[in-house]
Amino acid sequence: MKADAKAEAAPVGGGSKKKLVFILAGVLVLALAGGGGAWFMLKGDDGEHAEEAKPNKKAKKAKPAGPPVYVPVDQFTVNLQPENGEQYLQLAITLQSSTLEESAIIKENMPKLRSRILLLLSSKHASEINTPEGKQQLGKEILEAVNQPFENGGEPQEVSEVLFTAFIIQ
């Protein structure tokens, strides 16, 4: 009987070793599958960013999730188109941009930007811009002028809002 007990004990011990090998093999397969899946996910993500980095004039730039960047513009004083005698406008604005890079481009091209805005403002009558609706329309027109490319065939700016910080008609 003692021999039978040893014979029975050996297969049980060998079976537990086999179970351990199968468990370790299963864990290894799961680890490799998880690592391979993560590698493919990360590699696929890099591929998407590489395509976005290619210059494509038709594609919109991705907007960052950070806070907006504000670019103050020096005050303007312009003569308005005559209606009831001489009138002038004193105006100060701040531009809202989405990135620091965009604000740097705007600052580098400030003379062009100011020229565009001065031409627009000097073409207005006081009665056009004296109402809240007129001011909103003027803000839209300034936004259109600001977002025009600074160079022929260049990328347009991505200024999202024109904020009035001073507005005086005399």
Secondary structure, DSSP 4 states (H G I P E B T S, - for coil): -HHHHHHHHHHHHHHHHHHHHHHHHHHHHHHHHHHHHHHHHHHHHHHHHHHHHS--TTSPPPPPSS--EEEEEEEEEEEPBPSSS--EEEEEEEEEES-HHHHHHHHHTHHHHHHHHHHHHHT-BHHHHSSHHHHHHHHHHHHHHHTS-SSTT-PPP---EEEEEEEEE-
